[in-house]
Amino acid sequence: MRRSTDPGDSLVGLGTRLSRIHPYPAMVPDELALSLVSRFVPPDASVLDPFCGSGRLLAAATRSPLRVGIDINPLAWLLTQAKFAKVDPRRLRAIIAGISRAEGHSPEPAFLVGPTERKVKWFSKSVIEELSRVVQWLNSLDLSKNESLLVAAALSAAVRDVSFAREQGWKLHRLDAESRRKFRPCPWDRLARRLTYCLEELSKQSSSPCGRTIVKIGDSRTLACSGESPVAKYGPFDVVLTSPPYGDSRSTVQYGAASSLCLSVVSHLIGFDHLRASGGSIDSGCLGGAPVHRKPWFSPKPYWSGADQSPQAASISKYLSDYDAVCDGLVDHLSPDGKAVFVVARRSAGGYRLKLDEFTIDCFSRRGFILILREERPLSHKRTPRLINRFGRDATRRGSASALVPTMNSEIVVVMARSSVPGVKRRSS
Ligand SMILES: C[S@@+](CC[C@H](N)C(=O)[O-])C[C@H]1O[C@@H](n2cnc3c(N)ncnc32)[C@H](O)[C@@H]1O
């Protein structure tokens, strides 16, 4: 395997559009997103990201005539849309100025926002009340569609800031009791800070992204059979540029929990009620979640060395089968000389690494593609903890050595193209 020192080194420090608008699990580092676009996405190429997340890869492809993003998570839809919202900085400045006038003068909230179904308390009573006032005030403003998108994304980030979720948390972990007691965040202030960041970023931009951006909430496992999807409507695509989840949501990243916390507030904004979703429903739509397609599932054997009959093996098998179903749909929507550019990793699952790079290569090879590049990149610029505690919420088991499991130390870029394209040759690995 070719091991890169770091293909994006010269781009370190550069950001994609509104890159820090909201923390999102497993974001592709900015410099990697920019480097992949400069190497594999010609300016006239249409791009599809079927797992768009916070939209960083699409946000790097600003010169493309068409960007289509799909994600099962409504929060991903919001963040990706917000990154492409064209907003006049003067309007944004006026909204920020309005915050300091509204704070302290807003009337009693007519309703309370926040999670209703959660047993664990994620907000103090006063924060819930202030968040409800903020939402009520925002709903009273006359905002355009683009302004609403940007404000909703900033509010979502502010909601996480004022919750009891740990700032550097890998999964949704709570502050300890003592920290919760001392924690007195101000939702108005956090919203103003988040919007000020957007204002600074937008004021720096010399030009808006070219072309169109289409983002849909949807399940990429059904691409092969959904004739009505935006992928069928706008495809075929020149490049699929994506970073899928590196494992199923039970054993790796749970996108649902943290996302639904933010959405439980944002969905009270006018025009955003379609974003309400429980953590469970988001996670069950993720790869390896509730079944959508046929058995038998893939054997994890060549890609993972754990015990065949274990519950972990069944989860991995389900996840890999879903992954294969996505690849099946993608090849139908790639133009004849199109490329699939995947950022993957070998995550530890049940003590063994899952070789997702090899599985990706095999999925495309079975469908007439060949590997043109495989490049490993150390995770030097991603805020990923080297060890995580797999019993994060269980205080009784947290201290044990077996609770600490290694995460990933590198990401792998895999580029595949159809073998029938003239001039495409297998790259020596
Ligand atoms: C590694 S993240 C993508 C991160 C993104 N590239 C970024 O930089 O923010 C993987 C994404 O896949 C999404 N996902 C998982 N299963 C999905 C499915 N079946 N259909 C569509 N999206 C899915 C998750 O919600 C998550 O946002």
PDBQT file of the ligand as one rigid body, heavy atoms in Angstrom, charges set to zero:
ROOT
HETATM    1  C1  LIG A 501     -18.362   9.682   8.098  1.00  0.00    +0.000 C 
HETATM    2  S1  LIG A 501     -19.892  10.549   8.110  1.00  0.00    +0.000 S 
HETATM    3  C2  LIG A 501     -19.711  11.678   6.781  1.00  0.00    +0.000 C 
HETATM    4  C3  LIG A 501     -18.929  12.862   7.227  1.00  0.00    +0.000 C 
HETATM    5  C4  LIG A 501     -18.834  13.924   6.161  1.00  0.00    +0.000 C 
HETATM    6  N1  LIG A 501     -18.009  13.523   5.039  1.00  0.00    +0.000 N 
HETATM    7  C5  LIG A 501     -18.291  15.205   6.786  1.00  0.00    +0.000 C 
HETATM    8  O1  LIG A 501     -17.160  15.610   6.484  1.00  0.00    +0.000 OA
HETATM    9  O2  LIG A 501     -18.988  15.774   7.625  1.00  0.00    +0.000 OA
HETATM   10  C6  LIG A 501     -20.998   9.351   7.486  1.00  0.00    +0.000 C 
HETATM   11  C7  LIG A 501     -22.423   9.851   7.262  1.00  0.00    +0.000 C 
HETATM   12  O3  LIG A 501     -23.180   8.783   6.702  1.00  0.00    +0.000 OA
HETATM   13  C8  LIG A 501     -24.522   8.951   7.096  1.00  0.00    +0.000 C 
HETATM   14  N2  LIG A 501     -25.236   7.684   6.837  1.00  0.00    +0.000 N 
HETATM   15  C9  LIG A 501     -25.108   6.509   7.487  1.00  0.00    +0.000 A 
HETATM   16  N3  LIG A 501     -25.914   5.582   6.946  1.00  0.00    +0.000 NA
HETATM   17  C10 LIG A 501     -26.579   6.184   5.925  1.00  0.00    +0.000 A 
HETATM   18  C11 LIG A 501     -27.549   5.746   4.986  1.00  0.00    +0.000 A 
HETATM   19  N4  LIG A 501     -28.040   4.507   5.006  1.00  0.00    +0.000 N 
HETATM   20  N5  LIG A 501     -27.968   6.622   4.042  1.00  0.00    +0.000 NA
HETATM   21  C12 LIG A 501     -27.507   7.887   4.011  1.00  0.00    +0.000 A 
HETATM   22  N6  LIG A 501     -26.612   8.366   4.912  1.00  0.00    +0.000 NA
HETATM   23  C13 LIG A 501     -26.145   7.532   5.849  1.00  0.00    +0.000 A 
HETATM   24  C14 LIG A 501     -24.415   9.368   8.554  1.00  0.00    +0.000 C 
HETATM   25  O4  LIG A 501     -25.595  10.019   8.980  1.00  0.00    +0.000 OA
HETATM   26  C15 LIG A 501     -23.188  10.293   8.498  1.00  0.00    +0.000 C 
HETATM   27  O5  LIG A 501     -23.596  11.624   8.346  1.00  0.00    +0.000 OA
ENDROOT
TORSDOF 0
